Structures are given as C-alpha cells and as structure tokens.
C-alpha cells in the first residue's frame, strides 16, 4: 500500500476532537469528517448566528465519544480479559490535558489584558472549575443561561461540555470494569461471554434513565438541564450502546448502509435548522441529533467506503476533524474577547474570528497536541522523552514566557481620568435664564448625555466600571426584596416602599423594577410605591414566546391574569407600566408593523384589565438597549466604542404604546431624550453609568432621573388636597 499520507493517518478516539494515530486506512476516518461537521455547526452558530441549532454539534460530539471510548474498552476486555483503569486515564490525560490547559492559560491571560477587573475575576474562577472539568456545574449554579443571559458570557463557558464528558468517564469505565469482573467469575479471561450484551443492557438503562430525567428537568429547570451531567449522560451512553451492538451491525447490506448514512446526515442538518434555544433540551429535542449521529456511525461499521461515510472521508474534512478539538477550544474565547474589543459584529469581524481560530487550532495541534501523542508522555513504563517531545517543551516555554511578560507588563484594571482631566471637555448645555424647574432638570440630563457622547476617555464613574454589576443593581431587584418574581402573586403586602397615603404600583418585568429608585424619589414622601413584576414578563395581555427562556414565558403566560386581577383589586392611585423593548418581538408576529399593532392591542387590553375606576395609568418607555459595560469596555476601548442607538424594536414598541395611551386615556412618557441625543446613546452620562447590563438601569442613573420623571408624571397625578407639586 505504501506510506499512508499524514492527513489520512489521523482519527479521533475521544469526545471533543482528541486524537490518536491510526496507520490503518480501514479505520473510521469518516468519524473525523463527522467531527468536522459537528464543530463546523458549533462555530457557525456561535460566530455567524446561523444555523439556530448549531449547538447540536456538541450532541454529535457526545455520541461519537461514547461510541469510540466504549469500543476501546470492550476490545481491551475481549482481548485481555481485563481493563486497565490507569491505562485508560493515562490515555485520556494525554489526549485532553495539553491543549485544554494551554487554551485555559492563554484565555485567562488574554482576559487579564482585555477585561475589566470584575469580569476577569469571574473568568479566573471559571478557569479553576474548567481545569477540574467541573465547568458545567459552575455555569449551572451561576444560572448562566446558554441562550439568553443579559450579561456577556464567560470566555470559558464552552468548557461545560468537557466537564460533562469527563465526568461520564469517571463513572462509565468503572461500570464496564464491574461487568468484566462479574463475567470473569467463570474463570475465563478472554474472550468474555456475554460482555457486549451486558454492556448494551447497561448503556440502554443509562439512556432511558438519563433521558427521562432530562425531559423532566428540561421543563422544570432548563438551564440546569442543559449543563447537567445527569441529563446529558444519555447522549454519551447512546454512542456506548451502539459500540456494544457493533458486531451485530457489521452484516448490514450496502444499500441499507447508504440509506442509514443519508438519513443520519440529513437528520443532523435538519436538527441544526429546526432546533433553537426555545427547544426543550437536551430531552426530548436532543433525540433528533443523537439518533441521526447513531445512524451515521452505524452506516460505517466495517464498511467505511459506502454512502455518506465516503463523503465524510474527504481529505479536507478529515483534517478539520483532526483539528476539531482545538477549533472548539479556541473559537469561543476568540469570539467573546473579540466582542469586547470590536463592538460591531459584522462580516469582517466574523471572518477574522474564524481565521484566528483556525490559525490557533492548527498551531496548537501541530506544536502541542500531536507531539504529545507521538511522545512517551504518560505511557506506562516509559519516561518522558524530551527528545521526541522537543516541540512540546519549546512550545510550553514560549507560551510561559509570553504569559509571564504580559502579566508583568500590563497593569491591572482601568486607569480612568478624573472628570476635570478629560481630553475633550464638552460644552455645557445652555439653560435660558429664568427657565422653569422642568427645563432646568431636562437641561441637566441633556448636558450629562453630551458629556458621555463627547468624552474621549473614561472618567471616574459611579458605579465603578470594574464593579458595575455589584454596585449598580438596585436593591429591589434582589431575590429577597419580593418586588421581582415575588413568592406570592396575591399577597398585597409585598414590596411596598414608603408610608405615604397615596399608592402607586410599578408593574412589568425586571426593566420596570430597575426604574424603582427614580419612581420612589420622583413621587416623594406622600406616596407609597410597590414593585410588582416577573422576569421576562411584559405587562401586555397577550401570549408570549421567548426562544431563550421558554420556562419564563410559560410562567408569564400562566401568571398574567392573576397579576392583572391583583392590580385591579388593589386599586392603586397610580399605575406605572414598563417593559423590555424586545417584548414586541415576543408576540410571534411578523413583520414588525404587524407586531407593533399586536402590541398596541395587547397594551390596551392590559390597561383595561388592570385599571380600576379612579386609577391613573402611565406607560413608561424603557431605556433603549445598549452595550453592556462588561461586554464593551476594555483597557483598549474609548467611550465612542460603546455608543448605541435605539433599535427598530424600541421604535415600534414606543409607537404602539403611545397609540395605546391615546386610546385608553393613559399618559405615555417618552424617555428617549433621557438616554440619547440625536439617536446616539452613550454608555455613561456625566459621571454615571447608565445600565449595568444591556437593558437594566443602574440604581445611580435611575436616581439621577428622579427630577425629570417627577415632571413627566405630573399630567397623570391628581394632587391630594394640601400637597405641593413636588409631593404629588
């Protein structure tokens, strides 16, 4: 046959693209091609946003991993009558640790250089969990919603899948070893009778149990279900089941294999197009990509040259499959840290991310991963041969030197300038002498916005840029405050602030609650104010659909009637309504003008359902969404990098609510001028950060808007006898 080309000698034998050397071309090079398809889906979904179900590539990885690893364990047991656990974990360490730890070290160092201190600290903590292959539990505990967190993601969030896989392999080899031990009671060493049938039964039990639990938990706690090893085990076990049954499938006819392979590839493609963040995952929606992967793997058992397997053995796919583990590890930190440095994700940025990912993947594969696998590192009975592993040594020394220089040379944190030392001090907004208090308040806000738009450096800000989330969130949004997601929707005594005789209720979602500091101060001491809201739950009377939070949408749809009735029962003097700007997109209507009309109609219904006789209603426009400080501000950014503008959704929702206010006699408060000038919206105004994430006001900026909000509310307030305008 001659010498096998290098590109054809690489085949994967582990979970996320880790590799071993195969010189026999009868080996499953089609699996490398399948791995290239899987990582391509993941990267495309993350970098380009399409296909919506690109995340199913991870599910493909899990099935491949279970198939290959279980096959190795079974062949070892059949050959030797035993399984060497130390040998197994040595192989895992050789294949996983070098590149995984390298990517961790480089990502943490890059985060140190790029990110603000608070986000870097969290990233460093994430790295500790990732290094111990426990990242999935870290992100599950932190409620890091894979599809829709308002805060920017961790650059190490993708390590969750390695955690799932390695935790599975802490337990699974022990179970297979126990089966081997039981079967050896007959005194035979090899071959072991009934080994594959017993392992198949064991894998089948894991599939059924884990799938059932995954389905239950995906409905009750979707974020935990997504990350949990217990709800993901069935996907790896499905591959293990196929490995145990492989000899029985070797006799499949070529036409049947062609059908299975074609159906499998079509199923993977369909799952990437049909599934999304709204799908119930990993069960039952994970059935399609898992079953499709099983079909592709089954089609190639002992027949690598038929149908789909022939396509997957194409040299470019095989090579990308060889790089797939490195591609997976590098693409996410490159994308997340790149998002901080380049706030506009256009095609040029996306192609740059792709190119840098491939360059890093090729370098780490050829300079680290491959040399380690070719060396005697961690092989039983061998010392480390640095002659063979010179690439590893030189690569490790070079990386260590670079990391050390960067860590020493780059000072930690931002170095903001004092307000008086700005390179470009904005011209103050001129107020006409003798202007009304209302005009003075509006001019002060406008002047602060001018300062944020024209500043060329970040001044000292409140809350500090390095701790904007912790110090910026208002107390009413904390779980124990009972304002947001209260423990009871019918308890009228929760989340009241103030003791004044007149009563106001602030109703909506978390964005509404972020207005609480402004509303309390604006209404004054003669008012009591209650916050009454559910996360991701608009006040409008309509069924909503949220791709990234189906659980929240279901809770909202079930609770809305109760909330509306409760508001009507409490009969507040003033009802203030506000909600996140993309609510208009949650009605399932398109195009946008149709959604706008639907929102208007739903807002009218809601006002009529909630407003009892004598209740004045105000619709308070939300702040336009913008860049989150943590996702935009870096040591290399300037304020202009973080400026935004109102979205089409904000404009449509604003028009709908304005029309609804006219129809119902409510007061509409247009807040755009409090956040933007000429449709340019800064990330800070004066010396105050506007939002602590992309949508929620910092408590400091909300409080600074109290004066302008007081004047905006006046048309809706009927002052009680004896009160002053400021009070009422």
URRA-V653873 format. One record per residue. RES is the residue in one letter. PHI is phi in whole degrees, -180 to 180 (999 if undefined). PSI is psi as a letter, one per 40 degrees, with the letter a starting at -180 (* if undefined). OMEGA is omega in degrees with one decimal (* if undefined). Layout:
# URRA-V653873
RES|PHI|PSI|OMEGA ; RES|PHI|PSI|OMEGA
This chain:
# URRA-V653873
X|999|d|-177.2 ; X|82|a|-177.2 ; X|-74|h|178.9 ; X|-76|h|177.9 ; X|-57|i|-177.8 ; X|-53|d|-175.5 ; X|-66|d|-179.1 ; X|-95|e|-176.9 ; X|-97|e|-175.2 ; X|-103|h|174.8 ; X|-139|i|-175.4 ; X|-85|i|177.6 ; X|-132|f|179.1 ; X|-144|a|-166.4 ; X|-72|c|-171.3 ; X|-110|f|174.5 ; X|105|e|178.8 ; X|-72|i|-160.3 ; X|-129|i|167.8 ; X|-138|i|-175.3 ; X|-90|h|178.3 ; X|-124|h|-180.0 ; X|-98|e|-179.4 ; X|-97|h|-176.4 ; X|-71|e|174.2 ; X|-77|e|179.0 ; X|-67|i|-169.2 ; X|-82|g|175.1 ; X|-67|d|175.8 ; X|-63|d|178.6 ; X|-69|d|174.2 ; X|-62|d|176.9 ; X|-63|d|177.4 ; X|-64|d|177.4 ; X|-65|d|176.3 ; X|-63|d|176.2 ; X|-61|d|-177.7 ; X|-63|d|-178.2 ; X|-70|d|176.0 ; X|-63|d|177.8 ; X|-65|d|-179.3 ; X|-62|d|-177.4 ; X|-65|d|179.4 ; X|-61|d|179.4 ; X|-62|d|-178.5 ; X|-76|d|-171.7 ; X|-81|d|-174.2 ; X|-102|e|180.0 ; X|79|e|178.4 ; X|-141|i|-2.9 ; X|-72|i|-176.8 ; X|-61|d|179.6 ; X|-100|f|179.4 ; X|-58|d|-179.9 ; X|-63|e|179.0 ; X|-67|e|173.9 ; X|-57|d|177.1 ; X|-65|d|178.0 ; X|-65|d|175.2 ; X|-62|d|177.3 ; X|-57|d|-177.7 ; X|-60|d|-178.8 ; X|-66|d|178.3 ; X|-58|d|-178.4 ; X|-60|d|180.0 ; X|-61|d|179.7 ; X|-65|d|-175.4 ; X|-72|d|-177.2 ; X|-66|d|179.0 ; X|-66|d|175.5 ; X|-60|d|177.3 ; X|-63|d|-179.8 ; X|-63|d|-178.5 ; X|-68|d|179.3 ; X|-66|d|177.2 ; X|-64|d|179.8 ; X|-65|d|179.1 ; X|-69|d|-178.6 ; X|-78|d|-171.4 ; X|-109|e|-176.0 ; X|75|e|-178.5 ; X|-157|i|174.4 ; X|-129|h|178.0 ; X|-91|h|178.3 ; X|-66|d|179.3 ; X|-64|d|177.0 ; X|-64|d|179.6 ; X|-61|d|-175.9 ; X|-74|d|172.1 ; X|-63|d|-179.9 ; X|-64|d|178.9 ; X|-61|d|-178.6 ; X|-64|d|180.0 ; X|-61|d|-172.9 ; X|-88|d|-173.2 ; X|-98|d|-165.7 ; X|-64|d|-172.2 ; X|-56|d|-176.6 ; X|-76|d|-179.7 ; X|-62|d|-179.6 ; X|-74|d|176.4 ; X|-63|d|179.4 ; X|-62|d|176.8 ; X|-61|d|-176.8 ; X|-62|d|-178.6 ; X|-67|d|-179.3 ; X|-65|d|179.4 ; X|-63|d|179.2 ; X|-66|d|177.5 ; X|-62|d|177.3 ; X|-65|d|177.2 ; X|-60|d|-178.1 ; X|-75|d|-168.1 ; X|-96|d|-167.0 ; X|-85|i|171.8 ; X|-71|i|-169.1 ; X|-60|d|-176.3 ; X|-63|d|-179.5 ; X|-71|d|176.9 ; X|-63|d|179.8 ; X|-60|d|177.8 ; X|-65|d|178.8 ; X|-65|d|178.0 ; X|-63|d|176.0 ; X|-64|d|176.3 ; X|-57|d|-178.6 ; X|-63|d|177.8 ; X|-61|d|177.6 ; X|-67|d|-179.6 ; X|-65|d|179.6 ; X|-63|d|176.5 ; X|-93|e|-179.5 ; X|55|f|177.8 ; X|-126|e|-174.3 ; X|-61|d|-179.5 ; X|-62|d|179.0 ; X|-75|d|175.8 ; X|-60|d|-176.8 ; X|-76|d|175.2 ; X|-66|d|-179.8 ; X|-67|d|179.9 ; X|-81|e|-179.3 ; X|56|f|-179.3 ; X|-81|g|-177.9 ; X|-54|h|-176.6 ; X|-60|d|-171.8 ; X|-103|d|-170.2 ; X|-155|f|177.4 ; X|-68|i|179.2 ; X|-75|d|177.2 ; X|-89|i|179.4 ; X|-64|i|-174.6 ; X|-76|i|173.9 ; X|-72|i|174.9 ; X|-68|e|178.9 ; X|-115|e|-175.7 ; X|-63|d|-178.0 ; X|-70|e|177.7 ; X|-70|e|178.3 ; X|-59|d|-176.1 ; X|-70|d|175.0 ; X|-65|d|177.4 ; X|-61|d|179.1 ; X|-57|d|-175.0 ; X|-67|d|-177.4 ; X|-69|d|175.3 ; X|-66|d|176.1 ; X|-61|d|-176.7 ; X|-82|e|166.5 ; X|-75|d|-174.1 ; X|-98|d|-170.7 ; X|-60|d|177.9 ; X|-59|d|177.6 ; X|-66|d|178.1 ; X|-67|d|177.9 ; X|-64|d|177.5 ; X|-62|d|178.2 ; X|-63|d|176.2 ; X|-62|d|178.7 ; X|-60|d|-179.1 ; X|-62|d|179.2 ; X|-66|d|-178.6 ; X|-72|d|-179.4 ; X|-79|e|177.9 ; X|-61|d|177.9 ; X|-70|e|-179.9 ; X|92|e|179.4 ; X|-87|i|179.2 ; X|-98|d|-178.8 ; X|-156|i|-4.7 ; X|-77|i|-178.6 ; X|-91|h|179.4 ; X|-72|i|173.2 ; X|63|e|-177.8 ; X|-62|d|-175.3 ; X|-67|d|179.1 ; X|-65|d|-179.9 ; X|-68|d|178.3 ; X|-65|d|177.1 ; X|-62|d|177.4 ; X|-63|d|178.7 ; X|-65|d|179.0 ; X|-63|d|178.4 ; X|-62|d|177.8 ; X|-65|d|177.8 ; X|-64|d|179.1 ; X|-58|d|-176.2 ; X|-66|d|-177.2 ; X|-65|d|-178.5 ; X|-67|d|179.3 ; X|-63|d|-179.7 ; X|-62|d|179.7 ; X|-67|d|178.7 ; X|-62|d|179.3 ; X|-66|d|179.5 ; X|-62|d|-175.3 ; X|-72|d|178.4 ; X|-63|d|177.3 ; X|-81|d|-174.5 ; X|-85|d|-177.1 ; X|-139|g|-171.4 ; X|-61|d|-179.6 ; X|-67|d|177.7 ; X|-62|d|179.8 ; X|-61|d|-177.8 ; X|-65|d|-174.4 ; X|-95|e|-169.1 ; X|-70|h|175.1 ; X|-67|d|-178.0 ; X|-70|d|-179.6 ; X|-88|e|178.0 ; X|-101|e|-173.9 ; X|-59|d|-177.0 ; X|-64|d|-179.2 ; X|-72|d|176.2 ; X|-68|d|-179.2 ; X|-66|d|176.4 ; X|-62|d|174.5 ; X|-66|d|177.8 ; X|-64|d|178.0 ; X|-61|d|178.1 ; X|-62|d|178.8 ; X|-62|d|-179.8 ; X|-67|d|-178.0 ; X|-93|e|-171.7 ; X|-54|d|-178.7 ; X|-59|d|-179.2 ; X|-74|e|-178.4 ; X|-97|e|-175.4 ; X|-66|d|-176.3 ; X|-92|e|179.3 ; X|-60|i|-178.6 ; X|-73|i|-179.4 ; X|-63|d|177.8 ; X|-61|d|178.9 ; X|-66|d|177.7 ; X|-62|d|178.2 ; X|-60|d|179.8 ; X|-66|d|-178.8 ; X|-61|d|-179.6 ; X|-63|d|180.0 ; X|-65|d|177.7 ; X|-63|d|-179.6 ; X|-64|d|178.6 ; X|-64|d|177.5 ; X|-65|d|179.0 ; X|-66|d|177.4 ; X|-65|d|178.5 ; X|-63|d|-179.0 ; X|-64|d|-179.4 ; X|-64|d|179.1 ; X|-70|d|-179.1 ; X|-92|d|-173.6 ; X|-92|d|-177.6 ; X|-89|i|179.4 ; X|-156|a|178.6 ; X|-63|e|178.8 ; X|-82|e|-178.3 ; X|-72|i|178.8 ; X|-79|h|-167.8 ; X|-131|i|7.5 ; X|-86|e|177.2 ; X|-134|h|6.0 ; X|-90|e|-171.7 ; X|-65|d|-179.6 ; X|-71|e|-179.1 ; X|-59|d|-174.9 ; X|-62|d|179.5 ; X|-66|d|-179.5 ; X|-68|d|179.6 ; X|-63|d|179.2 ; X|-62|d|178.8 ; X|-66|d|177.1 ; X|-58|d|180.0 ; X|-63|d|179.6 ; X|-64|d|179.7 ; X|-65|d|-180.0 ; X|-65|d|-178.5 ; X|-63|d|-175.5 ; X|-99|e|-179.0 ; X|-65|h|179.4 ; X|59|e|178.1 ; X|-152|g|-172.3 ; X|-73|e|-173.2 ; X|-109|f|-178.1 ; X|-115|i|169.2 ; X|49|b|-175.3 ; X|-62|d|-178.4 ; X|-65|d|178.3 ; X|-67|d|177.5 ; X|-63|d|-176.6 ; X|-70|e|178.8 ; X|-86|e|177.5 ; X|-58|h|-172.6 ; X|-55|d|179.7 ; X|-61|d|179.5 ; X|-68|d|178.7 ; X|-62|d|-179.5 ; X|-68|d|177.0 ; X|-63|d|174.8 ; X|-63|d|176.4 ; X|-63|d|-179.2 ; X|-87|e|-166.6 ; X|-60|d|179.4 ; X|-63|d|178.5 ; X|-66|d|178.0 ; X|-59|d|-179.6 ; X|-61|d|-177.2 ; X|-68|d|-173.7 ; X|-88|d|-169.3 ; X|-64|d|-173.5 ; X|-72|d|176.6 ; X|-63|d|176.4 ; X|-62|d|-179.2 ; X|-69|d|-174.8 ; X|-67|d|179.0 ; X|-71|d|175.4 ; X|-65|d|177.7 ; X|-62|d|178.7 ; X|-70|d|-175.9 ; X|-81|d|-178.4 ; X|-125|h|-169.6 ; X|-74|e|179.1 ; X|-103|h|-177.6 ; X|-88|g|178.1 ; X|-100|a|-174.7 ; X|-64|d|178.8 ; X|-60|d|178.1 ; X|-61|d|-177.7 ; X|-63|d|178.6 ; X|-68|d|177.4 ; X|-65|d|176.8 ; X|-61|d|179.9 ; X|-63|d|-178.7 ; X|-65|d|180.0 ; X|-65|d|177.4 ; X|-61|d|-179.2 ; X|-65|d|178.7 ; X|-64|d|178.9 ; X|-64|d|-179.5 ; X|-64|d|179.7 ; X|-64|d|-179.5 ; X|-65|d|-178.0 ; X|-68|d|178.3 ; X|-68|d|-174.5 ; X|-78|d|-176.6 ; X|-98|d|-177.1 ; X|-125|c|-171.8 ; X|-63|d|-177.9 ; X|-66|d|177.7 ; X|-60|d|178.2 ; X|-64|d|-179.4 ; X|-67|d|178.8 ; X|-82|e|-177.7 ; X|-90|i|176.5 ; X|-94|e|-178.7 ; X|-58|h|178.8 ; X|65|e|172.8 ; X|-79|i|-179.9 ; X|-60|h|175.2 ; X|76|e|-179.7 ; X|-124|i|171.5 ; X|-87|i|178.1 ; X|-68|h|179.0 ; X|-98|g|-177.3 ; X|-71|e|174.1 ; X|-68|d|177.4 ; X|-70|d|-174.2 ; X|-104|f|-176.3 ; X|-63|d|177.6 ; X|-63|d|179.7 ; X|-65|d|-178.4 ; X|-63|d|-179.7 ; X|-64|d|178.9 ; X|-63|d|-179.7 ; X|-65|d|179.0 ; X|-65|d|-179.7 ; X|-65|d|179.5 ; X|-63|d|-179.7 ; X|-62|d|-179.9 ; X|-65|d|179.7 ; X|-63|d|-179.0 ; X|-63|d|-179.5 ; X|-66|d|179.8 ; X|-63|d|-179.0 ; X|-64|d|-177.2 ; X|-65|d|-179.3 ; X|-79|d|-172.1 ; X|-79|d|-173.6 ; X|-97|h|177.2 ; X|-68|i|-177.1 ; X|-82|h|170.1 ; X|90|i|177.5 ; X|-76|i|172.2 ; X|-122|g|-176.3 ; X|-71|i|175.5 ; X|-91|i|174.8 ; X|-68|i|-177.8 ; X|-53|d|-177.1 ; X|-73|e|-176.2 ; X|-102|e|179.1 ; X|-61|i|179.7 ; X|-69|d|-179.6 ; X|-137|g|-179.9 ; X|-77|h|-176.2 ; X|-69|i|175.2 ; X|-71|h|-178.3 ; X|-68|i|174.3 ; X|-72|h|-177.3 ; X|-83|h|176.1 ; X|-106|h|179.7 ; X|-61|h|177.3 ; X|-55|h|-179.8 ; X|78|e|-179.6 ; X|-65|i|-179.6 ; X|-69|i|175.5 ; X|-56|d|178.5 ; X|-62|d|-179.4 ; X|-66|d|178.1 ; X|-61|d|-179.5 ; X|-63|d|179.9 ; X|-66|d|179.6 ; X|-68|d|177.5 ; X|-65|d|177.1 ; X|-64|d|179.7 ; X|-61|d|178.6 ; X|-63|d|177.2 ; X|-65|d|177.7 ; X|-65|d|175.9 ; X|-57|d|179.0 ; X|-60|d|179.0 ; X|-68|d|-178.0 ; X|-78|d|-174.0 ; X|-105|e|179.6 ; X|-65|h|178.5 ; X|-101|e|175.9 ; X|-139|i|177.6 ; X|-81|h|177.1 ; X|-82|a|170.1 ; X|-67|h|-171.2 ; X|-123|i|174.3 ; X|-126|h|-4.5 ; X|-70|i|-178.5 ; X|-63|i|-180.0 ; X|-59|d|-178.4 ; X|-76|e|-177.4 ; X|-147|f|-170.1 ; X|-70|d|-178.5 ; X|-73|d|-175.7 ; X|-62|d|-176.7 ; X|-94|e|-176.0 ; X|-95|d|-176.6 ; X|-72|i|-177.9 ; X|-87|i|-173.4 ; X|-60|d|-177.7 ; X|-66|e|179.3 ; X|-89|e|179.1 ; X|-71|i|-175.3 ; X|-57|d|-176.5 ; X|-77|e|-176.5 ; X|-77|e|178.1 ; X|64|f|175.3 ; X|-96|d|179.8 ; X|-108|h|-176.1 ; X|54|f|-177.4 ; X|-64|i|-179.3 ; X|-67|d|176.8 ; X|-140|h|178.2 ; X|-84|e|-175.3 ; X|-112|e|177.3 ; X|-82|h|-175.2 ; X|-79|e|-174.0 ; X|-102|e|-175.7 ; X|-87|i|170.6 ; X|57|f|171.6 ; X|-98|h|178.2 ; X|-125|h|-179.1 ; X|92|i|-177.8 ; X|-126|e|-178.3 ; X|-66|i|-177.5 ; X|-72|d|-179.7 ; X|-90|i|-171.1 ; X|-120|h|176.3 ; X|-125|i|175.1 ; X|-123|h|176.2 ; X|-105|h|-170.0 ; X|-124|h|177.6 ; X|155|b|-178.4 ; X|-119|a|-177.6 ; X|-65|d|177.0 ; X|-64|d|176.4 ; X|-60|d|-177.9 ; X|-66|d|178.2 ; X|-69|e|175.5 ; X|-83|e|-171.7 ; X|-54|d|179.8 ; X|-58|d|179.0 ; X|-69|d|-175.9 ; X|-68|d|179.9 ; X|-60|d|-178.1 ; X|-70|d|-177.8 ; X|-67|d|-176.8 ; X|-80|d|174.7 ; X|86|a|-169.6 ; X|-78|e|-179.5 ; X|-87|e|-179.5 ; X|-121|i|164.6 ; X|-108|h|-174.8 ; X|-125|h|176.7 ; X|-117|h|170.8 ; X|-94|h|-174.4 ; X|-147|g|-170.3 ; X|-153|i|172.0 ; X|-124|i|178.1 ; X|-60|h|177.5 ; X|53|f|-177.2 ; X|-135|g|178.0 ; X|-62|i|-179.6 ; X|-75|e|-172.0 ; X|-67|i|-178.8 ; X|-90|g|180.0 ; X|-159|i|175.2 ; X|-77|h|-177.9 ; X|-115|i|175.3 ; X|-132|h|-179.0 ; X|-125|h|-177.2 ; X|-56|d|-172.4 ; X|-88|e|-179.7 ; X|-146|g|-179.9 ; X|-63|d|178.3 ; X|-64|d|178.8 ; X|-64|d|178.5 ; X|-64|d|179.0 ; X|-64|d|178.8 ; X|-62|d|179.6 ; X|-64|d|-178.6 ; X|-62|d|179.9 ; X|-75|d|-171.1 ; X|-97|e|-169.1 ; X|-62|d|-178.5 ; X|-62|d|178.4 ; X|-64|d|-179.7 ; X|-64|d|-178.7 ; X|-63|d|179.0 ; X|-66|d|179.4 ; X|-64|d|178.2 ; X|-62|d|-179.7 ; X|-63|d|-178.4 ; X|-67|d|-177.4 ; X|-78|e|174.3 ; X|48|g|178.6 ; X|-69|i|175.0 ; X|-70|d|-178.2 ; X|-135|h|177.0 ; X|-118|h|-179.7 ; X|-109|h|-176.7 ; X|-115|h|176.7 ; X|-157|i|-179.5 ; X|-159|i|-179.7 ; X|-54|i|-172.8 ; X|-65|d|-177.8 ; X|-86|e|176.0 ; X|-53|d|-179.7 ; X|-62|d|179.6 ; X|-88|e|-176.7 ; X|-91|e|-178.1 ; X|-86|e|179.6 ; X|74|f|-179.0 ; X|-108|i|173.3 ; X|-152|i|1.0 ; X|-73|a|-173.6 ; X|-59|d|177.9 ; X|-58|d|177.7 ; X|-69|d|176.7 ; X|-64|d|178.3 ; X|-61|d|179.1 ; X|-66|d|178.7 ; X|-64|d|178.5 ; X|-67|d|178.4 ; X|-60|d|-179.1 ; X|-64|d|-179.1 ; X|-68|d|177.9 ; X|-67|d|178.3 ; X|-62|d|179.5 ; X|-61|d|-178.3 ; X|-63|d|-179.1 ; X|-62|d|-179.6 ; X|-69|d|177.5 ; X|-74|d|-173.3 ; X|-93|d|-170.0 ; X|-84|h|174.0 ; X|-77|i|178.8 ; X|-58|h|177.8 ; X|93|e|179.1 ; X|-85|h|173.9 ; X|-88|h|-175.5 ; X|-117|h|175.6 ; X|-126|h|170.6 ; X|-102|h|-176.5 ; X|-102|h|-178.2 ; X|-61|i|-179.7 ; X|-76|i|171.5 ; X|-65|h|175.0 ; X|-59|h|177.4 ; X|-62|i|-179.6 ; X|-151|a|179.8 ; X|-70|h|170.7 ; X|-75|i|179.6 ; X|-55|d|-176.1 ; X|-67|d|179.8 ; X|-94|e|-173.4 ; X|-129|d|-174.5 ; X|-83|h|174.6 ; X|-132|i|177.8 ; X|-67|e|-175.6 ; X|-112|e|-174.8 ; X|-93|i|173.6 ; X|-123|i|-175.1 ; X|-55|d|-178.2 ; X|-64|d|178.6 ; X|-64|d|-172.9 ; X|-106|e|179.2 ; X|-74|i|178.6 ; X|-134|a|177.9 ; X|-152|i|-179.0 ; X|-62|h|-179.5 ; X|-81|i|174.9 ; X|-61|d|178.9 ; X|-64|d|178.9 ; X|-62|d|-179.3 ; X|-63|d|-179.1 ; X|-67|d|-179.5 ; X|-66|d|178.0 ; X|-61|d|179.8 ; X|-64|d|179.8 ; X|-65|d|-177.5 ; X|-73|d|176.0 ; X|-62|d|179.1 ; X|-67|d|178.6 ; X|-64|d|178.1 ; X|-64|d|178.5 ; X|-63|d|-176.4 ; X|-69|d|-175.3 ; X|-105|e|-177.3 ; X|81|e|177.5 ; X|-80|i|176.1 ; X|-102|h|176.4 ; X|-101|h|178.9 ; X|-107|h|178.0 ; X|-82|h|-175.3 ; X|-96|e|-172.7 ; X|-56|d|-177.4 ; X|-70|e|176.7 ; X|-89|e|-176.6 ; X|-128|d|-172.9 ; X|-142|i|170.6 ; X|-125|h|-177.6 ; X|52|f|177.4 ; X|64|e|172.8 ; X|-111|h|-171.9 ; X|-119|h|-178.8 ; X|-78|i|178.8 ; X|-84|e|173.8 ; X|-141|i|177.8 ; X|-130|h|-173.5 ; X|64|b|176.9 ; X|-117|f|-175.1 ; X|-126|h|175.0 ; X|-72|h|-173.4 ; X|-77|d|-176.6 ; X|-126|i|175.5 ; X|-92|e|168.4 ; X|-140|a|-177.4 ; X|-83|e|-173.1 ; X|-133|d|-171.0 ; X|-94|h|179.2 ; X|-66|i|168.1 ; X|-70|i|179.8 ; X|-63|d|-179.6 ; X|-69|d|-178.5 ; X|-73|d|176.6 ; X|-58|d|179.8 ; X|-64|d|-179.1 ; X|-69|e|-179.7 ; X|-94|e|-175.5 ; X|-58|d|-177.0 ; X|-65|d|-179.0 ; X|-68|d|177.3 ; X|-68|d|179.1 ; X|-58|d|-179.2 ; X|-70|d|179.6 ; X|-69|d|-178.6 ; X|-82|e|-172.6 ; X|-54|d|-179.5 ; X|-62|d|-176.7 ; X|-94|e|-172.8 ; X|-106|h|173.4 ; X|-99|h|-174.9 ; X|-60|h|173.5 ; X|-71|i|-177.7 ; X|-59|h|176.4 ; X|91|e|179.6 ; X|-92|i|176.0 ; X|-94|i|178.6 ; X|-57|d|-179.0 ; X|-64|d|-179.4 ; X|-81|d|-171.9 ; X|-144|*|*
